[in-house]
Amino acid sequence: MARADLDPAELEIGGTHVRRGERATISFPVTKLYTHSQVAMPVQVVRGNKAGPQLFVSAAIHGDELNGVEIIRRLLKLPALKRLRGTLIAVPVVNVHGFIHHSRYLPDRRDLNRIFPGSERGSLGARLAHLFMTEVVSRCTHGIDLHTGAIHRTNLPQIRANLDDVETNRLARAFGVPVLLNADVRDNSLRQAAAEMGIPMLLYEAGEALRFDEVSIRAGVRGIVNVMRALHMLPPSRSAPRQIPEPVSARSSAWVRAPVSGVLRTIVPLGASVTHGGLLGMLADPFGEQETEILSPTDGVVIGRTNLPLANEGDALFHIARFRTSENVSARLEAFQEEHQLDDAAEEPNSESPIL
């Protein structure tokens, strides 16, 4: 099926028919627990009156990554969706099992984002991945997947994508975060499976697992709206355009790991520009008798870090993205923080928010 043919007058998804101009909440049956209780994946389909692109927005592929769930809730409340062109398929909780148990993983401890495209007769994760690909991804022309850092780790708001693809690069820049990471696809990830189907896809990383981060949530809602405008799914903003610096792209990044075990004192904040050999933090024993400096191996910007001060040798402590001009990144980060911290009206979309 050609991608241009995916927005019919009547869309059948999960056994439900949704016509243009309609909105429907659907539950995809996933499996039954051994208690005989049904487990279902919640999906909401919003269709505009006119044909257009078909965008999926998904969250909680890792069940403990919660920011995306709140981003989708706020997105679906936006009055601007009344003027939608095309189709929006929102899936706030993909890994339902992990979400219920506050866990990143499936019940068998496998990572759902390493099982795509899945299989109809495989493991629980393979069947879940197959369901998502068949019912959601295959019906779309574009996708945005929402993530956070792992437990006890925080990520700076960033887009990870194949920036060598022209359309993907255009949408990544439209999203509106200061940092873009030209990240290779992981084997058997959703991003790889979507790419093999010719679907441009963005991965938004921001915040920490099991926590809401207001700046990350606001930036996520605004970013999705920006992408929908770039796709002409939503009309241009009625507000005056904001002068936000262009994002900068990194082609490589690396984690700085603990050379010894100890108690970590972090010196640099998330988003800080660092130089080669610059001090990131200190590791010490509980008495402070032995201290080890943690130094940056390169010039760059801290795009992720641990929040746990207890470190074993080899633990990942700081994630550094390499940029040629990290000073420019700092300016963009400062403008980004000011925009999303001071814009109180963007918190609830029913207000007169500039996001509309």
BALUM-316608 format. One line per 5 residues: their letters; for each residue y, z, x negated of C-alpha. Coordinates in steps of 0.02 Angstrom, whole numbers, padded with zeros to 5 digits. Layout:
BEGIN
A) Y,Z,X | ...
% end
This chain:
BEGIN
MARAD) 00000,00000,00000 | 00170,-00049,-00071 | 00293,00093,-00091 | 00420,00001,00019 | 00297,00008,00165
LDPAE) 00279,00197,00168 | 00415,00237,00297 | 00344,00169,00460 | 00424,00200,00630 | 00285,00326,00663
LEIGG) 00215,00423,00517 | 00043,00501,00531 | 00021,00651,00417 | -00109,00787,00432 | -00164,00712,00597
THVRR) 00011,00732,00671 | 00121,00583,00718 | 00304,00604,00673 | 00428,00472,00732 | 00596,00431,00657
GERAT) 00726,00560,00704 | 00594,00696,00728 | 00549,00853,00634 | 00377,00933,00630 | 00293,01083,00549
ISFPV) 00112,01048,00504 | -00028,01156,00432 | -00153,01066,00321 | -00320,01159,00331 | -00375,01198,00153
TKLYT) -00531,01306,00169 | -00596,01464,00248 | -00608,01629,00157 | -00774,01721,00153 | -00697,01830,00290
HSQVA) -00698,01673,00401 | -00506,01670,00399 | -00428,01497,00388 | -00317,01455,00239 | -00188,01318,00270
MPVQV) -00051,01233,00171 | 00117,01236,00264 | 00214,01072,00270 | 00374,01021,00357 | 00417,00837,00386
VRGNK) 00598,00788,00421 | 00628,00607,00469 | 00794,00518,00482 | 00838,00394,00617 | 00840,00252,00490
AGPQL) 00708,00199,00365 | 00736,00245,00184 | 00657,00328,00033 | 00519,00456,00057 | 00541,00612,-00048
FVSAA) 00421,00757,-00068 | 00484,00926,-00129 | 00348,01049,-00177 | 00341,01228,-00241 | 00216,01363,-00288
IHGDE) 00087,01250,-00368 | 00079,01405,-00474 | 00065,01538,-00340 | 00178,01667,-00424 | 00326,01549,-00447
LNGVE) 00436,01598,-00300 | 00609,01524,-00330 | 00553,01356,-00262 | 00495,01434,-00098 | 00671,01500,-00067
IIRRL) 00750,01336,-00126 | 00649,01240,00005 | 00692,01368,00141 | 00878,01343,00109 | 00859,01155,00093
LKLPA) 00777,01142,00264 | 00921,01239,00345 | 01056,01120,00283 | 01153,01037,00426 | 01167,00883,00315
LKRLR) 00986,00842,00355 | 01045,00786,00528 | 01114,00634,00438 | 00955,00603,00339 | 00898,00425,00302
GTLIA) 00714,00408,00260 | 00588,00549,00256 | 00583,00721,00175 | 00414,00806,00156 | 00436,00988,00105
VPVVN) 00288,01092,00044 | 00348,01268,-00001 | 00176,01337,-00046 | 00047,01219,-00122 | -00066,01349,-00204
VHGFI) -00089,01459,-00051 | -00225,01566,-00131 | -00118,01608,-00282 | 00035,01640,-00173 | -00058,01768,-00067
HHSRY) -00122,01860,-00220 | 00040,01850,-00322 | -00057,01749,-00450 | -00019,01591,-00549 | -00199,01535,-00532
LPDRR) -00332,01489,-00406 | -00469,01616,-00363 | -00578,01545,-00504 | -00433,01573,-00628 | -00403,01386,-00647
DLNRI) -00228,01310,-00656 | -00201,01194,-00508 | -00077,01092,-00609 | -00216,01041,-00728 | -00335,00975,-00593
FPGSE) -00240,00825,-00519 | -00276,00704,-00442 | -00424,00807,-00388 | -00576,00755,-00290 | -00637,00771,-00112
RGSLG) -00803,00848,-00166 | -00754,00946,-00320 | -00703,01127,-00349 | -00584,01221,-00233 | -00438,01169,-00344
ARLAH) -00496,00988,-00352 | -00507,00981,-00162 | -00334,01059,-00144 | -00260,00935,-00269 | -00345,00790,-00179
LFMTE) -00276,00849,-00011 | -00100,00860,-00081 | -00110,00688,-00163 | -00184,00607,-00008 | -00075,00684,00127
VVSRC) 00089,00705,00034 | 00111,00612,-00131 | 00031,00449,-00074 | 00158,00438,00069 | 00311,00456,-00043
THGID) 00420,00352,-00157 | 00493,00497,-00257 | 00453,00679,-00293 | 00528,00844,-00353 | 00415,00987,-00404
LHTGA) 00491,01162,-00421 | 00434,01286,-00554 | 00485,01445,-00644 | 00435,01523,-00808 | 00271,01618,-00817
IHRTN) 00259,01804,-00783 | 00378,01902,-00897 | 00462,01739,-00953 | 00628,01665,-00896 | 00675,01482,-00905
LPQIR) 00851,01413,-00912 | 00880,01292,-00766 | 00818,01125,-00834 | 00738,00962,-00783 | 00580,00902,-00868
ANLDD) 00540,00719,-00841 | 00499,00552,-00919 | 00677,00508,-00968 | 00621,00341,-01041 | 00595,00278,-00863
VETNR) 00761,00211,-00800 | 00747,00272,-00620 | 00682,00444,-00670 | 00823,00463,-00797 | 00952,00416,-00664
LARAF) 00888,00547,-00543 | 00870,00679,-00679 | 01054,00658,-00724 | 01102,00662,-00541 | 01014,00830,-00516
GVPVL) 01154,00920,-00605 | 01078,01042,-00730 | 01150,01050,-00907 | 00985,01022,-00999 | 00859,00881,-00980
LNADV) 00695,00888,-01076 | 00606,00724,-01108 | 00436,00803,-01088 | 00269,00716,-01108 | 00157,00728,-00957
RDNSL) 00014,00853,-00965 | -00161,00788,-00934 | -00215,00808,-00752 | -00044,00873,-00699 | 00042,00825,-00537
RQAAA) 00173,00734,-00639 | 00041,00628,-00724 | -00046,00588,-00560 | 00119,00538,-00480 | 00165,00429,-00629
EMGIP) 00000,00337,-00615 | 00049,00295,-00436 | 00219,00231,-00493 | 00315,00377,-00415 | 00469,00438,-00511
MLLYE) 00460,00628,-00515 | 00567,00772,-00578 | 00504,00944,-00627 | 00636,01080,-00605 | 00608,01236,-00710
AGEAL) 00715,01390,-00683 | 00697,01579,-00678 | 00546,01693,-00691 | 00383,01713,-00596 | 00378,01839,-00452
RFDEV) 00568,01853,-00449 | 00712,01771,-00358 | 00855,01713,-00469 | 01011,01671,-00370 | 01089,01551,-00495
SIRAG) 00925,01457,-00513 | 00902,01447,-00324 | 01078,01384,-00290 | 01064,01257,-00430 | 00897,01199,-00359
VRGIV) 00964,01171,-00184 | 01117,01080,-00247 | 01012,00977,-00367 | 00894,00916,-00232 | 01042,00869,-00122
NVMRA) 01118,00776,-00269 | 00957,00678,-00293 | 00948,00638,-00107 | 01125,00572,-00115 | 01081,00467,-00268
LHMLP) 00938,00394,-00165 | 01058,00364,-00018 | 00953,00479,00090 | 01110,00583,00124 | 01291,00525,00139
PSRSA) 01415,00566,-00001 | 01494,00738,-00002 | 01652,00761,00101 | 01722,00876,-00033 | 01814,00816,-00186
PRQIP) 01692,00779,-00328 | 01674,00917,-00455 | 01707,00882,-00637 | 01542,00941,-00710 | 01498,00891,-00889
EPVSA) 01359,00764,-00912 | 01190,00841,-00954 | 01118,00824,-01127 | 00939,00773,-01168 | 00816,00850,-01288
RSSAW) 00664,00755,-01349 | 00574,00904,-01423 | 00558,01092,-01406 | 00454,01230,-01483 | 00408,01411,-01451
VRAPV) 00449,01540,-01586 | 00303,01660,-01595 | 00291,01840,-01653 | 00241,01846,-01838 | 00184,02027,-01815
SGVLR) 00154,02146,-01670 | 00294,02263,-01620 | 00432,02311,-01499 | 00554,02168,-01475 | 00743,02186,-01474
TIVPL) 00818,02022,-01414 | 00981,01971,-01498 | 01022,01804,-01414 | 01035,01773,-01226 | 00957,01632,-01128
GASVT) 01061,01475,-01153 | 01128,01529,-01322 | 01159,01399,-01457 | 01064,01443,-01615 | 01063,01376,-01792
HGGLL) 00923,01353,-01916 | 00886,01524,-01990 | 00991,01614,-01859 | 00935,01785,-01799 | 00849,01782,-01628
GMLAD) 00781,01959,-01621 | 00696,02101,-01712 | 00518,02166,-01704 | 00489,02346,-01753 | 00357,02480,-01743
PFGEQ) 00395,02624,-01620 | 00472,02728,-01761 | 00581,02587,-01827 | 00509,02611,-02002 | 00459,02428,-02017
ETEIL) 00569,02291,-01946 | 00541,02104,-01948 | 00677,01976,-01913 | 00639,01833,-01792 | 00731,01680,-01856
SPTDG) 00761,01512,-01773 | 00665,01371,-01857 | 00793,01241,-01801 | 00964,01209,-01728 | 00956,01207,-01539
VVIGR) 00973,01304,-01377 | 00867,01444,-01305 | 00793,01370,-01145 | 00660,01504,-01118 | 00617,01677,-01179
TNLPL) 00506,01825,-01147 | 00572,01971,-01045 | 00435,02088,-01106 | 00488,02192,-01257 | 00307,02225,-01309
ANEGD) 00239,02086,-01419 | 00073,02053,-01501 | 00060,01945,-01654 | 00064,01762,-01597 | 00150,01795,-01430
ALFHI) 00280,01666,-01376 | 00453,01745,-01386 | 00590,01611,-01383 | 00583,01429,-01324 | 00705,01321,-01423
ARFRT) 00755,01145,-01372 | 00822,01038,-01513 | 00990,00951,-01490 | 01098,00857,-01612 | 01256,00941,-01546
SENVS) 01214,01113,-01475 | 01400,01154,-01459 | 01414,01024,-01319 | 01266,01106,-01232 | 01357,01273,-01234
ARLEA) 01507,01198,-01145 | 01395,01123,-01012 | 01303,01288,-00988 | 01466,01383,-00967 | 01527,01261,-00833
FQEEH) 01357,01268,-00747 | 01355,01459,-00740 | 01533,01467,-00672 | 01494,01338,-00538 | 01343,01428,-00467
QLDDA) 01396,01608,-00488 | 01569,01589,-00410 | 01517,01474,-00269 | 01473,01610,-00143 | 01482,01489,00003
AEEPN) 01329,01396,-00063 | 01215,01544,-00033 | 01186,01509,00151 | 01196,01328,00209 | 01264,01372,00382
SESPI) 01432,01415,00302 | 01562,01286,00256 | 01477,01254,00091 | 01534,01121,-00033 | 01351,01073,-00048
L) 01367,00984,00120
% end
